[in-house]
Each structure stands twice: as structure tokens, then as C-alpha cells.
């Protein structure tokens, strides 16, 4: 193993196994629980070709449904018999598996999870069942105005990019996926040098290292190196699209191409997103819902992404207020490009952002998720500290400068009654 990196954070350890697995351990003796996250780097929808959209999600649904030694029923019984939690997730930028048990049950559950990761069989019957369920979910989303509006916005902003398609994929792509493609995906990305394991709970550094080395240490990497996928970053080309649907309200979304997580403007955009749309005291909620009565629902979000992330403001409103809603959202964002925020506005947003960030790391599951996620994005566990440190020095002038840089040319997506 390489030397530990502790970053002056008590009981936090990072090391790399001989086969390339990155191991993070946070010792937390408060409760008799161990939570673990297993991140397969760069194996989310970001690596999917358009015709294979939904592949990672289908793998996540089927990977626990059979191994070389265990059936889906046997796996389920092993998990449920001791009340453990074992799950999978496919996101835009990574694939993950999660495990949560009392500390005494962690070793056998770790062995089970390792078997699922290393020797899944993807039974044809399970692939077909999960395909049908996924297609049902895709069709269900087409009946939900918010999802319809956001899907349309994604397609406008990312026409030639994986971020333009739902994690679920499309009806056409999911219908054509094969068991062989699931196996190929697994063989390509599930390898030690592409794995981050993050543990948090009643486990010491020595215990964690010994367990992980004992279970995963004999896992060899394939001879061929993992190919690095090349993405063409989205090109700004603002557009407006409208869909008529059987709905009782209008959904208005304004989307802007934001920044990648590793750029210096990222924390400023996070602060702007918090100021505009986070909670009952946010600018959009107070101005557009409380004062003007325009919105059933109004907010903003700016997700953390490996590649260029969308910055989105949205509102649900009465159909008769559609045009006013567009004007209201547009003017509130435009205000940031023309006026500097007051010191109290800036400080309030900082307090809210940092407070909610801290609340998001209370449980062992959240702690394991945070450090493993940052490591899998290539940011390192240091990002937890450096991100928080970048918030306090942000000035009103920086906010205005970043707003002008990113929030001047919106894409517009509307869903309203027929």
C-alpha cells in the first residue's frame, strides 16, 4: 500500500492497494454500523453511446440477480436474513454499489458484494424482466410534466452528449440492449484499478485494510489498459421548445451551460444556485411565489458533474401565467448580471450552503458517499475541505462576473396544457 493521506482530518485514511484499488476509511465509533460505497469510476451514462443509452442503469438493476455460485433468490435471502442493506446505482458520472450492516455482519456481506461485483451472470430472464420495468418507468416519466420539461431541456442543451439523455435511456435504446452488452460493460469497467472503496463506521484503519485486501487483493487487472473516453463538450446554442400535454399547469425551465466540477467557477455557481433557489428564503421563492403569487413550485439547481453541468431555474405555474413566469425567471437571473448582491445576501447564501453541506455528512452512509464520490470524480478526498474553504472568500463582484460568464444565454423549455 502507498502511504496514508490523512489531511489532518481525524480518523480519515486513504491508501492504494497493490492492484490499484483506492481505499478510503473513516473510523467512526459512534454507532455499531459500517457503511461502504464502491465506486466504479467513469462507468455511468457518460460513457454510453446514444444507441446504448440506459446500459449502465440496466446493469445496476441486473447485477445483483445472480452470480456464478448464487441465484437471485439466494442473494436476496442472504441479505434479508441479517437485515443488511445492499444496493446499486447508475448515475451520469459513475456506477456504485452500497453496503450497510452492523459491524459483526460486515465481513460476510463484503464477501457477498465482492462475488456480485466480480462474477455476475446477468441471467437472460432477469435482463428481460428489468428491461420491461425500465420501459415502464420511461413511459411513466412521459406523463409527468416536470420530467417532460427537463428531458426536453437536456436534449436542447446536450444534443450530441450523454448528458442529453435520461439515466434510464430511451425506449428505443433500452429495447435493443442485449445480455452480451451488459457482460461487455462489466468486463470493461469492473476492474481493480478503476475501483474506489469508501468505508465509514465502527472499523479501524487496520481492520479495513485487512478486510479489503483479504477479499479483493487477489483481483487482477486485465492486460489491456482501460481506454479513456473522449467527450465533445457541449456547444452553446440557445433554443426554445414547447410541448403541449394533458396537464393542469405549465412548467417553465431556463437552462444555462455551467461549469465542470474541477473549474474555479464551480463553487461560485453553487453559491448562486443556493441564493436563487434553495429553500423558502431563496430569492426565487420570495420574489416569485411569496410576493407575486406566480408559482406553485419554483427553484434552481446546479448538479456536480465531471463535464459541463446544467444550471437550471424552473417554475410550475398556472397556464395563464406562462409568459409572466418566463419573464420572472429571466429577470431574476439577469439581475445577477447587472447588480451586485448586498453583503447580507451573500453571507446568507454562504451560511445556507455550508450549513446544508455539513448536514449532508451526518451518517456513515453520507460520509462514505462524500469521500468516495469525490475520489471517483478525480478530485481526491481533499476536495471536501478545499470546496468549503473556497466559499467564504467569494465576493459580490465574483458572483456578478460568473453570472455574466454563464447565465446570459438561456435555453427555454416549456410544457403547458394542450
C-alpha positions in Angstrom: 0.0 0.0 0.0 1.0 3.6 -0.6 1.5 6.0 2.4 -1.7 7.1 4.1 -3.1 10.6 3.4 -4.9 11.9 6.5 -5.1 15.6 5.6 -5.3 16.5 9.3 -8.8 15.0 9.5 -9.1 12.7 12.5 -9.6 9.0 11.6 -9.6 9.5 7.8 -7.3 7.4 5.8 -6.6 6.9 2.1 -4.4 4.3 0.5 -4.0 2.4 -2.7 -3.8 -1.4 -2.9 -1.2 -3.2 -5.0 -3.8 -3.9 -7.6 -4.8 -0.3 -7.9 -8.0 -0.2 -5.7 -8.2 3.2 -3.9 -9.3 2.6 -0.3 -10.8 5.3 2.0 -11.6 4.6 5.6 -13.3 6.9 8.1 -13.3 5.4 11.6 -16.5 6.5 13.4 -17.1 4.5 16.6 -20.4 6.3 17.4 -22.7 3.5 16.3 -22.2 -0.2 15.6 -22.7 0.3 11.9 -20.4 0.1 8.9 -21.4 1.7 5.6 -19.5 1.2 2.4 -19.6 2.6 -1.1 -17.9 1.0 -4.1 -17.5 3.4 -7.0 -16.7 2.2 -10.5 -15.1 5.3 -12.0 -16.3 6.8 -15.2 -18.8 4.0 -15.7 -22.0 6.0 -15.6 -24.1 7.1 -18.6 -21.2 9.4 -19.6 -19.6 6.5 -21.4 -22.7 5.3 -23.2 -23.2 5.7 -26.9 -26.6 7.0 -27.9 -27.7 3.6 -29.2 -26.8 2.1 -25.8 -28.4 4.7 -23.6 -29.6 3.1 -20.4 -26.9 0.4 -20.4 -25.4 1.3 -17.0 -28.8 1.5 -15.4 -29.8 -1.9 -16.7 -26.5 -3.3 -15.4 -27.3 -1.8 -12.0 -30.7 -3.5 -12.0 -29.5 -7.0 -13.0 -26.0 -7.3 -11.4 -27.5 -8.5 -8.1 -29.7 -11.1 -9.8 -27.2 -13.9 -10.0 -23.6 -14.9 -9.7 -21.6 -18.0 -10.7 -22.5 -19.5 -7.4 -25.7 -17.9 -6.2 -29.2 -17.3 -7.7 -31.1 -14.1 -7.3 -33.2 -15.7 -4.6 -30.2 -16.9 -2.6 -28.6 -13.5 -2.8 -31.8 -11.8 -1.6 -32.1 -14.3 1.3 -28.5 -13.8 2.4 -29.1 -10.0 2.6 -32.5 -10.1 4.2 -31.7 -12.8 6.8 -29.4 -10.4 8.7 -31.2 -7.2 7.8 -28.4 -5.8 5.8 -28.7 -3.2 3.1 -27.2 -3.7 -0.4 -27.9 -1.6 -3.4 -26.7 -0.4 -6.7 -26.9 2.9 -8.6 -26.0 4.2 -12.0 -25.6 7.9 -12.4 -24.3 10.2 -15.1 -20.6 10.0 -14.0 -20.1 6.7 -12.1 -21.6 3.3 -11.2 -21.8 2.5 -7.5 -22.7 -0.3 -5.1 -23.6 0.3 -1.5 -23.5 -1.9 1.6 -24.7 -1.2 5.2 -24.6 -3.7 8.1 -23.8 -3.9 11.8 -20.1 -4.4 12.2 -20.3 -8.1 13.0 -22.0 -8.9 9.8 -19.8 -6.7 7.6 -17.2 -9.4 6.6 -19.7 -12.0 5.2 -21.7 -9.2 3.4 -18.4 -7.8 2.0 -17.7 -11.3 0.5 -21.2 -11.4 -1.0 -20.8 -8.0 -2.5 -17.4 -9.0 -3.9 -18.9 -12.0 -5.6 -21.6 -9.8 -7.1 -19.1 -7.4 -8.4 -16.6 -10.0 -9.8 -18.8 -12.8 -11.2 -22.3 -11.6 -12.1 -24.1 -13.8 -14.6 -26.8 -11.4 -15.9 -29.4 -14.2 -16.4 -31.4 -13.6 -19.6 -34.7 -13.9 -17.8 -33.7 -11.2 -15.3 -32.4 -8.9 -18.1 -35.8 -9.2 -19.8 -37.7 -8.5 -16.6 -35.7 -5.5 -15.7 -35.9 -4.2 -19.3 -39.7 -4.3 -19.1 -39.7 -2.5 -15.8 -37.3 0.2 -17.2 -39.5 0.7 -20.2 -42.5 1.2 -17.9 -40.5 3.8 -15.9 -39.6 5.6 -19.2 -43.2 5.7 -20.3 -44.3 6.8 -16.8 -42.0 9.8 -17.0 -43.6 10.9 -20.2 -46.8 11.5 -18.2 -45.0 13.8 -15.6 -44.8 17.4 -16.8 -41.6 18.2 -14.8 -39.8 15.2 -16.3 -41.0 16.0 -19.8 -39.8 19.6 -19.5 -36.4 18.6 -18.1 -35.9 15.8 -20.7 -36.7 18.3 -23.4 -34.3 20.8 -21.9 -31.5 18.2 -21.7 -31.9 17.3 -25.3 -31.7 21.0 -26.2 -28.6 21.6 -24.2 -26.7 18.3 -24.9 -27.8 17.2 -28.4 -24.6 15.2 -29.0 -23.6 14.4 -25.4 -24.6 11.6 -23.0 -26.0 14.3 -20.5 -28.8 14.8 -23.0 -30.4 11.5 -22.2 -32.0 10.2 -19.0 -30.1 7.7 -17.0 -32.9 5.3 -17.9 -32.2 5.6 -21.6 -34.8 5.8 -24.3 -37.5 3.2 -25.3 -35.6 2.5 -28.5 -32.1 2.1 -26.9 -33.3 0.0 -23.9 -35.4 -2.2 -26.2 -32.2 -3.1 -28.2 -29.8 -3.7 -25.3 -28.5 -7.3 -25.1 -27.2 -9.5 -22.3 -23.9 -9.6 -24.2 -23.6 -5.8 -24.0 -24.2 -5.9 -20.2 -21.4 -8.5 -19.9 -19.1 -6.4 -22.1 -19.8 -3.3 -19.9 -19.0 -5.3 -16.8 -15.8 -6.7 -18.3 -14.6 -3.3 -19.4 -15.2 -1.2 -16.3 -15.2 -3.6 -13.3 -11.5 -3.9 -12.6 -9.4 -3.1 -9.5 -7.6 0.0 -10.9 -11.0 1.5 -11.7 -12.5 1.0 -8.2 -12.8 3.3 -5.2 -13.9 1.7 -1.9 -15.0 4.1 0.8 -15.8 2.8 4.3 -17.2 4.6 7.3 -18.2 3.3 10.7 -17.0 1.2 13.5 -13.9 -0.1 11.8 -10.3 0.8 12.3 -7.8 1.5 9.6 -6.1 -1.8 10.1 -9.3 -3.8 10.2 -10.5 -2.1 7.0 -7.2 -2.6 5.1 -7.0 -6.3 6.1 -10.6 -6.9 5.2 -10.4 -5.3 1.8 -7.1 -6.8 0.9 -8.3 -10.3 2.0 -11.4 -10.0 -0.2 -10.2 -8.0 -3.2 -6.4 -8.4 -3.0 -6.3 -11.3 -5.4 -8.3 -9.5 -8.1 -6.0 -9.0 -11.1 -6.3 -6.2 -13.7 -6.8 -7.2 -17.4 -3.7 -7.0 -19.6 -5.1 -4.1 -21.6 -5.3 -0.7 -20.0 -8.7 1.0 -19.5 -9.4 3.2 -22.5 -10.0 6.8 -21.8 -13.3 8.1 -23.3 -13.2 11.3 -25.1 -16.2 13.6 -24.9 -17.0 16.6 -27.1 -18.1 19.3 -24.7 -21.5 20.9 -25.4 -21.5 24.0 -27.6 -23.7 26.9 -26.6 -26.6 27.2 -29.0 -29.7 28.5 -27.0 -33.1 27.4 -28.2 -36.7 27.5 -27.2 -39.0 24.4 -27.3 -42.6 23.9 -26.2 -44.6 20.7 -25.6 -48.4 20.6 -25.2 -49.6 18.0 -22.8 -52.7 17.0 -20.8 -51.8 18.9 -17.6 -53.3 21.4 -15.3 -50.2 23.6 -15.0 -47.3 25.0 -17.0 -43.7 24.0 -16.4 -41.2 26.7 -17.4 -37.4 25.8 -17.3 -34.5 28.0 -18.2 -31.2 26.2 -18.6 -27.7 27.5 -18.9 -24.4 25.7 -19.6 -22.5 25.9 -16.3 -19.0 24.6 -15.4 -17.3 21.3 -14.7 -16.7 20.4 -11.0 -12.9 21.0 -11.3 -13.1 24.6 -12.6 -12.7 27.6 -10.3 -16.1 28.9 -11.2 -17.9 25.8 -9.8 -18.2 27.0 -6.2 -19.4 30.4 -7.3 -22.2 28.8 -9.4 -23.0 26.6 -6.4 -23.4 29.7 -4.3 -25.6 31.4 -6.9 -27.8 28.3 -7.2 -28.2 28.3 -3.4 -29.1 32.0 -3.4 -31.6 31.7 -6.2 -33.4 28.5 -5.5 -32.5 26.7 -2.2 -35.4 26.8 0.3 -38.2 29.0 1.5 -35.9 32.1 1.9 -34.4 31.8 -1.6 -34.7 34.7 -4.0 -36.9 33.0 -6.5 -39.3 31.7 -3.8 -39.6 35.0 -2.0 -39.9 37.2 -5.1 -41.9 35.0 -7.5 -44.1 32.9 -5.1 -44.5 34.9 -1.9 -44.6 38.4 -3.4 -46.1 37.9 -6.8 -48.0 34.7 -6.3 -46.8 33.2 -9.6 -45.5 29.8 -8.6 -46.8 26.5 -7.4 -43.2 25.5 -7.2 -40.1 27.4 -8.0 -36.4 26.6 -7.6 -32.9 26.3 -9.1 -30.3 23.6 -9.2 -26.8 23.1 -10.3 -25.6 19.5 -10.1 -21.9 18.4 -9.6 -20.7 16.9 -12.9 -17.4 15.6 -14.4 -18.3 17.5 -17.6 -20.2 20.8 -18.2 -23.2 20.8 -15.8 -26.6 22.4 -16.4 -27.6 25.4 -14.3 -31.4 25.3 -14.2 -34.2 27.5 -12.9 -37.8 26.4 -13.1 -41.3 27.2 -12.1 -44.7 25.4 -12.1 -47.4 27.9 -12.6 -51.0 28.5 -13.8 -51.2 28.2 -17.7 -52.3 31.8 -17.8 -49.1 32.9 -16.1 -46.7 31.1 -18.5 -45.3 34.2 -20.2 -45.1 36.1 -16.9 -43.2 33.1 -15.4 -40.7 33.2 -18.2 -40.2 36.9 -17.6 -39.9 36.5 -13.9 -37.3 33.7 -14.0 -35.3 35.5 -16.7 -35.3 38.9 -14.9 -34.2 37.4 -11.6 -31.2 35.6 -13.2 -30.5 38.7 -15.3 -30.4 40.8 -12.2 -27.4 38.9 -11.0 -25.5 40.0 -14.2 -26.4 43.7 -13.7 -26.4 44.3 -9.9 -24.0 43.2 -7.1 -25.6 41.4 -4.2 -25.6 43.0 -0.8 -23.2 41.7 1.9 -26.2 40.3 3.8 -27.4 38.4 0.7 -24.0 37.0 0.0 -23.4 36.0 3.6 -26.9 34.4 3.9 -26.3 32.3 0.9 -22.9 31.2 2.2 -24.3 30.2 5.6 -27.1 28.2 4.0 -24.7 26.4 1.5 -22.2 25.5 4.1 -24.8 24.5 6.7 -26.6 22.2 4.3 -23.3 20.8 3.1 -22.4 19.9 6.7 -25.8 18.4 7.3 -25.2 16.2 4.3 -22.4 14.4 6.1 -24.0 13.2 9.3 -24.5 9.5 8.8 -21.9 6.8 7.9 -23.6 6.3 4.6 -23.3 10.0 3.8 -19.7 10.2 4.9 -18.7 7.1 2.8 -20.6 8.6 -0.2 -19.0 12.0 0.0 -15.3 10.9 0.2 -15.8 8.1 -2.3 -17.7 10.3 -4.7 -15.0 13.0 -4.7 -12.3 10.4 -5.2 -14.1 8.8 -8.1 -14.5 12.2 -9.8 -10.7 12.6 -9.7 -11.0 15.4 -7.1 -9.5 13.5 -4.2 -10.7 13.4 -0.6 -9.1 16.9 -0.2 -12.0 18.4 -2.1 -14.2 18.1 0.9 -12.0 20.6 2.7 -11.0 22.8 -0.3 -14.6 23.3 -1.5 -15.7 24.6 1.8 -12.7 26.8 2.1 -13.5 28.4 -1.3 -16.9 29.6 -0.2 -16.0 32.2 2.4 -13.8 34.4 0.2 -16.4 34.7 -2.6 -17.3 38.3 -3.2 -20.3 40.0 -4.7 -18.1 41.1 -7.6 -17.2 37.5 -8.3 -20.8 36.5 -8.3 -21.6 39.1 -10.9 -18.7 38.2 -13.0 -19.5 34.5 -13.0 -23.2 35.3 -13.6 -22.3 37.3 -16.7 -20.0 34.5 -17.9 -22.5 31.6 -17.6 -26.0 33.0 -17.1 -26.7 35.3 -20.0 -27.9 32.9 -22.8 -30.6 30.5 -21.6 -32.3 27.6 -23.2 -36.0 27.6 -22.7 -38.2 24.5 -22.2 -42.0 24.8 -21.7 -44.7 22.2 -21.0 -48.2 23.5 -20.9 -51.8 22.3 -21.5 -52.9 21.4 -24.9 
